[in-house]
């Protein structure tokens, strides 16, 4: 036990929640006459289309009532449209998404508070509903009634339709273009056809999720028949109602894919109304690398003693590891129910070995102590050779990743038909991968939805890598020699600007947009040596965001990645005749994160250097396991009990973020991009965490832990006693508050997050200055991390406390079970002040807490 352990807050007080903050943007809408002019022809066209479908289907053997996905694009938000949809028989809600940067036109344009037109784009929504002829007729009937009498009173629950009519920018059916172009599947198919010769092409079909089992079966049968008519077949089907997911894994011959690429609007399959998206599969892949020369070896033999505590807290999903490596031996619990090991040679086990090494030991150059528990490992990658004969580890293209992860996690916590739960004690699951075919734009991916639901259901924290881009190199816009002549400050500024210019192509990779998960980006840092020479140059001196790391934002403009961590470094070298520069991807020479690696044969002592967001996520998982050990000691010594299982994962989430801060890197980024420091959270998230700050307190810093479950519209109030006099001089002080929770999800709603939990500070006079980002951005996800500072002399009663109120309200749904949260709060005074005046912040706060309420004495 440390000398100054973290302290559990005394029990909270119950209260009603505080009010949330809201806001709106102003814009001008077209007149009713103009809307009539624009939409009468569109409604008539919609009606004619569905009538033709009705005639065609009634003449077919199936005789199924035709349905079409109807898309309504609006400027602004129509909150009560969801209610109106449920009132009309035959309309079924599919989804709504936010749309940013809608270009202004003569009908819709932004205005200032005086109503005058101003420059800028607009935001709006895309609403999608499934409709049949009867429902469309009723919708059009209501439109005509409104046109004839704009002052008409809509029936109860139908007011959302009136607002839709006034905000409507376009109305149409979901089209082949929607199904194909959003997912970039056409681009991937073109690449496949260049490489695969006469092979069939596998892909995923994501269907509109229907609430009725009968409708889901009808949709499956229609798509299966369309695929069979093209000489293809359905390989797999996955339905997960909790995340509104219905997917099919399909295969078509090469010549049929060519027909789609030539003119997809003439292919019957692309016009099937039940299909939402076509998506590529098998894109998650890592190169298997090994260099015959200069193989690195561990200098000292590692202990192979059996770990005393074998109940795992951490799980890894990755490629099969080299489990008998001296750094991994007796430290992994391999769960391989489908015998994927048989498809791996030892030397091919690169990525899983590296991630296991980082999770268990951290960067080997950082001299970290290994975890004291075994780690549960589930293989989800297999080796394969691409058409350039390069060996890669990949999610197999005959498996749906959503189905694979769902089955694997369920097996851990519930078991399967053959056995009980395989790892029910796990609180952190490491996912060091991202799907390059699914960059996050507006629609949250099925895999991210799955992680959000699994987090909430099983109370487990997923640590997810943000994803890698620019992995082969980067275009600096100048020649190698010109770049080399620049000062390191000029290089940093140039690279940051280039990355920002390309930011539309470096977004988060699925499932990094998951809101319940902890998403980790990479900074350009490791513990190796790095000295440039004539051929290799250093791009950054400071630990700035790695040029290969995906950058945010997340869903609903939430802060993503949540944090950044060490992702290793590499040299840049010249690409002759080009402004492109390539990374020197040597795995046996510095720099990079040092990890265990398979050798050419039976070597169990090999090491390699790696680079990327996978490394950053794995090292954060390592820190998370260490945090769990800290929590164990705190609860055992202060309560005599174990960590309450339902709160462990959210407390770990808060602990991993709590030490995060923006340092001088924020100033460098802001200066390079010409933006306010308050806006660089897109680049830095909540910052780079110093996890040692939540391992123990210090003389000048005290950290407290709170946790609980909140019902809608309720609050918990915590009191942090500050028994000091701040009236006699300027004493720098800092308050850091981190709140985390897992929310249930509403997968078809744009708000998505069923509940919102947030904290408010009731008395801010001690620390009035907000550090890092603005107060709205920090509340959009499921982690709220804020730092407040102050140094003015003020009147403060040493018997007073800082009051922290944790609140809960509904967001996408009105009804939900109580929400579990974890709260970490630190208060500190500048170290030089505590030393000069011999002030022990920790002891004074602890004494005050003991005086105010009887809590068990902390055992030393």
N, C-alpha and C positions, 0 to 999 in steps of 0.2 A: 504494500500500500504506500502511495506517495505521501510526502509530508503535508501537502496541501491538495487533497482530492477535490473534485467538483462536488457541489452541494446540491442535494435535492431540495427544491422549493417546498416550503410548508404548503399544506392544502390550499387550493385556490378558493376564492369566494364566487358563488353563482351570481349572475347578473343578466340583464337583457343586453342584446348586442348593440353596438354603436351603428350609426348610419354609414352606409357605404358612399363612395364618391361616384358621381356620374357626370356625363357631359354630352354635348351634341354638336354637330356641325351644321351650318346654315347653307341652304342652297335654294335656287329658284326652280320651280316645277312648271311644266307647260299647262296651259289653260285646259279646261274640259273640252272645249271645241277642238283644240289641237289633238288631244288624246283620242277623241272620236275619229278625227281624220286619220290618225296613225293606226288605230287598232281595229276599227270596223272591218277593213279588208283582211287583217290577220286572223281575227276570230272566224270569219267566213271560210278562209283557207283551211284553218284547223278542223272545222266542222266537215268540210268536203273530204279531207284526208281520212278522217276516222270513219266516215260513211263508206268510202271505198274499201277500207280494210274490213268493215263489217260485212259488206256484200261478199268479198273474196273469201272470208273465213266461214261464213254461213254456207257457202257452196262447197267447202272442203269437208273431208270426213270428220275432222275433230269438232267442228262447230263451236269452238270456244269463243266466248264473248271477247272481242278485240280490246286490248288495252295498250296505251301509249304513255311513255314518260313525258310529261309536260314540264317545260322549263319556263320559269317566270323570272326575268332579270329586272331588278329594281335599282333605283338610286336611293340610298338611305335604307333604313331598316323598318320592316313592318312586323312588330313584335307579336301581334295577335293573329297573324295569318295562320299559324299552326292550329289555333283553336277553330278557326273557320273551316280549315280543311277537314277536321274531324266531324264537322256538322254535315258535310255533303256526302251522301251515300255514293260510293263508287270512286271517291277520291281517296288515295292512300299516300300518306307522307313518305317521301323517300329521303331527302336530305336538304339542308341549306348550308351555304358556305359564304364567307365574306369575300368580297372582291375589292381590291385596292386599285388605285390609279385609273379610274374610269375617265376617259377623256371628256372634257366639257364640249357641249354643242349648243345649238340655239334653243333646245328644249330644256336641258338641264345644265346648270352652271353654278359655281359657288358664289356666294354673296357675303359681304361684310355685315356687321351688326346693324348697319343703316339700310340694308337691302340693296346696296350697290354691287354690281358685278365685279368680280376680282379674278385674278389669274389663279390657276391651279386645277388639279384634278379632283375627282370625287370618289367616294367609296359607296359600296352598295352590297347587294345580296343576290345570289342565285338560289332560287327555290325550285325544288324538283318534286313533283307529285306524280303518282300513277293515276291515270284517268281512263274511264271507258266512255262510250258514247252518251250514256244517260247522264253521267256526272258532268261531262263537257257541255251538254245541252243546258243543264241547270246553271252552270257557271256563266254561259253566254246569256242566258235569260236574265240573270242578275245584272250583268253588264248593261243589257238593253234597258232594264228598269231604271238603272242608275242614270244612264244617258238621258232618258225621258224625264227623269225627276231627280236632279242632283241633290235635292234636299230630302230625299226619301229616308225614312228611318229603317235601317237594316234590322232584321230579326236578331234576337239575342244570340251572341256568339258569332255573328256574321260580319261584324264591323271590320275585321281584317281584310275582307274583300274590297270594301270601299277604299281602304288605304292602299291596297295593292293597285287598284285602278288608277289612283292618282300618282303613284310612285313608279308605275310600270314603264320600263325603257324598251323591253322587247318580250315577246312571248312566242314560243316555238316548241316543236317536239325535239327530244333528245335525238341526236343525229349520228350517223357513222363517223363524222368528224370528231364528235365528242368522245366516242368510244375508242378511237384510235390515236388521236393526236395528243391528248393530255398526257398519256403514258409514254410517249415517244416509242411505242412498240414498232412503228414502221421503220424507224432508224435501226433498231436492233435486228429486225427481220432482214433488212438489206445487208447488214454485216454478216448475219448467219448464212445467207445465200452465197455470199462471196467465199465463205470458209467451209461450208458443210458438204459440198458436192451434192450427192444424191440423197443425203440423209433427210429424214422427216424433221419438221420443226415443232418443238414443244413450246407451249405458251399457256398462260392462265387466262381464263375468262371469269371476270367478276360480275356476278349478276346483281341486279337490283334486289335487295333483300325484301322478301314478302313475309308478312306476319302469319299468313295462313300456310299450313303444311301442304294443303292441296295446291295452292298457287305456286309454292316452291317446286313441288313435283311437276306441275305443268310446265313451269319455266325450264326445268332440267330436261324434260322430254323434248321440248321444242328445240333447245340448243343441241342436244344429242342427235336429233334427227338431221338438223342442218349440217352438223359436222360429218355425220355418216354420208349425207348426200355429196360431200366433197371428198369421199374416200378416206376420211380421217376417223379418229376414235377418241373417246373420253377415257383418260387413264385413271382419274381420281376425282373425288368430290369431297368438299369440306363445308360443313354448315355449322356455324357457331352463333346461335341467336343472340347471345349476350353482347356481341359486338356487331350485330347486324351484318354478318358476313356469310355469303354464299358463293363459293368459288368452285370452278371446274378446271382440272388440268387436262388440256387437250393436245392433240397431235394432228398435224396436217401434212400431206406430201408437199414436197418442194414446189411442184407446179401450181398447186392451189394457193400457196403463199405468194407466188409470182403474180397470179391473177389479182389478188388483193392489192399488191403494190402497184400494179399497172393502173387500176381504176377501182378503188375500193367501193365507190358508191354504186357500182353495178353488181356487186357480189351480195347474194341473198343473206349470207351469214352476218355481214356487218349491219344489216338492217333489222335484225331480230330485236324487237322492242324490249325484251327481258334483259338484254346485255347492257351493263353499265360501262365496263372497260375491258379491253384486251390488254394484257400485260406480258412482258417477257419474263422468263424464269431462269433460274440457275446462274444469276449474275454475281452472287456473293462468292468471291473466290480470292485466294491468296497464293502468290507464287511460292513454290517449294524451292528454296535456295540452299546451295551448299558449295563452298569453294574448296577445292582440293588442296590448295596451297595455304601455308601459314595458318593452320588450324589452331584455334585457341583452346587451351586446356585449363581446367581448374588446378590451382597449385596445391591446395590442401584437400585431403579427403574429407567429405562431409559425414556427419554422424548419421547412421542409419537406424538409430534406436526407434523402437515402436513408440509413437506418441501416446501419452497417457490418456488424453482426452480425445477420443476418436469421433465424437458427435460433431458433424460438420456444421459450420455456420455459413460457409461460403460454397457456392457452386460455380462451375465454369461450363459453358456450352461452347465447344470449339472443335477443332480437328483432333484426332487421336494423339495423345502425348506419348513421349518416350518415358514410360512410367518407371523404368529401372535406372534412369539417369541418377547419378549420385545426389543431385540436388532435389530430385523428386521421389526417390525411393522411399517407400513406406509413408508417403505423405498424401497420396491420392486414393480416393475410393472411386474406381472406375465402374460405371454402370453402362454396359453395352448390350442391351437386350436383343439387338438385331445382329450382333457379331460383326460390326463394322471394322473391328481390328483386323479381321482376316484379309481385308482389301488394302491394308497399309503395309509397306515395308518400313523398317525402322528409320531409314534415312529420309523417308518422306514426311515424317512427323514433325514438321518444323513449327507451324503456327501454334498448335496446341501445346507443344513443349515450351515455346517462348512465353505464351500467356500464363501457363502454369508456374513457370519460374518467376515471372513478375508478380503474380498474385501471392505466391508463397514467400518469396524473398525480397521483392522489390528489385530495383536496379542493383545488380551485383556490385557495381562500383560505389554504391552509397552505403555499404556496410550496414545493412539493416538486419535485424534479427529475424529469423523465419517465423512463420505462424506456428502457434503451439497446438493447433488442431489440424486434423486431416481436412482435405478439400474434396468435395463431391465433384466428379467430372462426368459429363454426358457428351459423347461425341455427336456432332451434327454435321461434320464435313467429311468428304471422302476425296481421295486423290484421283485425278484424271489428267490425261494429256490433251491439250488443245491441238488445233490443226497446224500449229507451228511447232509441234512436238515439245511444247513447254509443259512442265508438270505443275499442276495447281491443286490446291485443296479447295473444295467447293461444296456448297449445298447441292446434292444431286438434282439434276433437272427432271427426274421422274418423281420428285417429292415436293409437296407444297410446304413452304417454310412455315406458314401459319399453322398448318396441321401438325407439323413436326414439333414446334415449340409448345403448342397447346398440349399435345400428348405427353411430351417430356416433363413439363411442369406438373401436370395432373398426376403423373406417375410418382413424382417426388412427394407430393402432399396427400394424395389419396390412394395411390397404388393403382394397379390395373387388375384385370381379371385373374391374373396368375399369382399376385402377391400383394402385400400391404404397402404402405408408403415407403419409398426408398430413401428419402432424405427430409423428413418432416421438420427437422431442427434448423434448416437453412434459412437465413435471413437476408442474404445478399446473393444475387445471381449475376455473374459477369458475362456480358455479351459484347465481345470485342470484334464487332463486324458491322458493316453497313451495306445496303444494297445500292450500287451505283445506278441502277435502272430506276430508282424511285427517290429522286430528290424531292424534298418537301417544298411545295408551293402553296396551295390552298387546301387540298384534300388530305386529311390525315390518313396514313396508310393502314391497311388491315393489321399488319404486324404491330404497329404502334398502338392501335386500339386494343389488340390482344394483351400487350404488356400492361396497359393501363387497367384493364379488367382483372388480369391475374394479380397485379400488385394489390389491388383493393380486396380481392377475394381471399388471397392466401397471406396477406400482410407480409409481403416480401419486397425488398428493394432491388430493382434491376439497375445495374450500373452499365451504361451503354456508351460506346464510343460514338463521337459525332460524325465520323466518316472521313475518308481521305480523298483529296483531289490533287491534281498537278503532281502525281507521284513520279512521273518520269522526268519532269523538269518544269521550268517556268520561263515565260517570255518577259525579259526585263525591258525590252524596247531599245536597248543599246548593245553594242558589241561587248565581248568578254573583256577586251583590254580597256574599253571605256568604263565598264563597271568596276574593274579592278582598280582603276585610278581614283575612283570616288572614295571619299572618307567613309568610315563605317556608318556615321550618322546619315550621310547622303544615300548610302546603299539601303539603309533601313527605310528611309523616307520614300525612295523610289519603289521598293518592293511593296510597301504598304499601299501605295497609290495604285500599283498594277493589280494587286489583289482586289482592291475595292472596285476597280473598273470591271473586273471579271466576277464580281460577287453574285451575279445572277446564275452563274454556272458552278458556284461553290457552296450551295446550300446544304443543309443537313441531309444525311442519307437515312432512309428508313432503317430501323425504327427510332432514330434519335429524336424525333419530334414528340415522342410519348411524353405526356405531361406528368405522370406519376413517377417516371423513371428519373434517375440522376444521369444527365447527359454530360459527357466529358470531352472537351476539346483539348488540343495539344498546344503547348508552348514549346518554343525552340530552346530546349534545355535538357542536359543530362549531366553526368558526373565524369565524363571522359575528357581527355585532353584534345585540344583542337588548335592547330597552328597552320595557317595557310602557306602555300608555296607558289611557284610560278604557274602550276597547272590547276591547283585547287584553291578556291577562295571561300572566305567566310561571308555569308550574306548578312547575318545579324550578330551584334555583340550582346544585345540585351535579350532577356527571355520574353520576347514578343510572341504573339500567336504564330504558330508554325505556318509557313507558306503552303503546306499541304492540308491543313486542318479545315474542315467544314466550319462555316460561321453562320449565325442565326439570321433571322429570329425564328421563334417557334410558333406554335399554333396560337391564333388570336394575338399575335405579336407579343407573346410571352418571351421572357429572357431564356434563350438557349444559345449555345450550351449553358448548362447551369454553372459549371466551373471549368477551368482549364488546369492542366497539369503537365508534368514533364513528358514530352513525346519524343525526345531525342533530337539529335542534330545530324546534318550531313553537309558535306562540301558541295559547292557548285563548280562545274567545269564547262569548258567551251564546247559548243556545237558549231563546227566550222561553217562559215558563210551564213550565219543566222544570229538573230538576237535572242534565240532560245538558249537556255543553259540547262544542263542535265544534272540530276543529283548523282553523286558517286555512291552507288548502292553496293559498297563492299561490306560484307557481313563479318569479315574477319579483321577489319582494321577500324580503329577509332575514327570519328566519334559515334555516339548512339547509346541506346540503353543496353547494358550488358545482360545477357540472358543465357539460360541453358539451351543447348542445341544438340540435335542428333549428329552423329559422325558418319563416316563412310561405311563402317561395319558395326562392330560391337562396342565402340568407344562410349564410355559412360561419363566422360569428363569434359566433353566439348562445350564451347561457348560461342556466342555470336553477338553482333551489335544490330539492333533493330531500331525502327523509326516510324512514328505515326500515332494516330489517335488510339489505336488498339493498345499501345503501350501505356498511354495516359490513363485509359479506363482501367486496365489491369492493376496499375499501381495504386489508383484510388481504391480499388477493391481490397488490395493489401492493407491500406490504411483503415478501411472500414472494419476489417477483421480485428485490427488492433484496437479500434474504438470499442468494439464489442467487449473485449477483455477489460477495458477501462470501466465500461458500464457494469459489467459483472461485479467488479470490486466495489463500486459505489453502492449498488443495491444490496449486496451481501453485508457490507459494513454499516450501512445506514438504515436498513430495514430488516435485515436478517432473512430476506427472501430473495428469490431469483428475479431477474428482469421480467416484468410482465410481458408475456410473449406478444400480445397484441400491439404493444407500443415499441418493441425493439427496433423494427425496421424504420419507422418514422423518426425515432430518436437518432439512429445511425445516419439517416439522411441529413438531419439538422447538424449533427456533429461534423460531418464531412464538409459541409458548406460554411460552418460557423467561423472558421479561421480565414475565410477568403477575403481578399481586399485587392483594390486597384493600387498599384504602386506607381513608380515613375513611368511605367509602360503606358498608362492611360494618357499621360501628358504627351508622350512621344507620338502615340496614335492620333490624338486630337490635333496636334500641331501638323502632322503629315497630311491629314485629310481635311484640315480647316473646319473642324466641327467642335462643338462644345464637349468638354470632358464628360458631361452628364449623358451624352449620347453614344458613348463607346461601348455600352453593354453588348451591342451586336458583336463586338470583337473580343470582349473579355468575359462575357457573362457576369457572374457575381465576383469574379476575380480568381486568383490563384490561391488555394487554401494552404495555410500553415497549420497542419493537423495537430502539431504539438501543442497548440493553444487550447485544445480540448482534451488533452491527455492529463493535464494537471493545472492547478492554479499557481500563482506566484504571489510574492509579497505585495506587489502593486496591482494585481488583477484577481478578481474573484469571478467564478463562473457557476451559474446555477442551472438546474435542469427541472423542467416542468413537463407534465403530460396529462392527457385526459381525453374524454370523448364528449363532443358537443352536439346537441340537438339544434335544429333549425331555429334561428332567431334568439339563441341563447349565447351567453358569454361566460368566460372564466377570468377572474381578476387575480393577478399576482402582484405581490408587493416586494420590492427590492429595497431594503433599508440602506440608507446612505448616511451613516453617523459621523459626518464631517462638517466643519465650518468652512465655507468657501467665501466668506465676506472680507477676509483680510488680504487677499492678493489674487494674482492670476495663476491658477493652477489648471494645467491642461488635463482634461478628462475625456474618456471615450466610453460610449455605451454601444454594445453590439447585440443585436437581437436576431435570432434565426428561428423561423417557424416552418415546419414541414408537415404535410399530411398526404394521405391518399384519398382521392375522391372517386366515388362511382361515376360512371360516364353515361351520357345520352348519345350514343354513337351516330344517330342520324340528325342531331341538332348542331347548328353552328356554334352555339355556346359550349356544347360538348361536356364541359365540367358541370356535373350535377350540383355540386355544392362549392361554396367558397368559404375558406377560413382565412382570417387575417388578424393581425394584431394592430393595436393603436396604443400610443404612449399618451397617458392622460396629463402628465406634467413634464414639459420639455425644457424648462428653463435652465437646468444644469447642462444639458447637451442640445442646444437649439439648432446646430448646424448639421444638415444632412450631407453625408459623404456618399460618393458614387452616384447612382442613378436616381431618377425621379420617383415620387411616391406611387404613381399609377402603374408604371412598368413592373415594379416588384410584386404586384398583387395579381398579375395575370396568369401565373402558373400555379404550382403547388409548393413552391418554396418562396418565402418572403424573408430576405436577408437585408438588413439595413444597419448602417453604422452612423452614429450621431456623435458629434464632438462639441466641446465648449471650453473656454478658458477665462471668461470674464469673472470678475469678483461679483458675487451676488449674495443676497440674504437667503440663507438656507438653514432651516431648523434641523439640527442633527438627529432629531426624532422623526423626521419625515422620510418618506420612501418614494422611489420612482414606481409609478403604477402602470402595469402592462396589462392590457385587456385583450384577450383572445376571443374573437367573434366568429359566428357562423351564420351564413344565410344561404338561401337557395340561389341557384344560378340557372342551369338548364332544366331542372326538374323541381317540382314543388314538394315532393315527398321523398325522403331518404332516411336510412338508419343513421344513428349518431356517428359523427366523423371523428376518428382517432387522430391525434396530433402529437407532435413532439416539439418542445420549446427549449432553446438554449439561450441564456442571457449572460453577458459578461459586462462588468464595470471595471474600469481601470483608471489609474492616475499615472501621469508621467513618472517613469522609474526614477529619474533624477530627483524629483520632488519627494518621493517616498523615502529615498535614501538620505536626502539632506535633512528632512524633518523626522526621520525614523518613524514613518507611518506604515503600519501593517494593515493594508486595506482588507486582505483576506480575513485576518483574525477579528478585526472590528466588525465586519459584516456578519461573520459567523456567530460571534457573541450576541449581536443584536437579534439575529434570527432565533437563537436559543432562548433569549429573554422573552421574546414576543409570543412564542408558542413552543410547547414541549415537543421536541423531536429527539429521536434516539441519538446518543452521542456518537460522533464519528470515531471509529476505532483506528488507532495508529498501528 
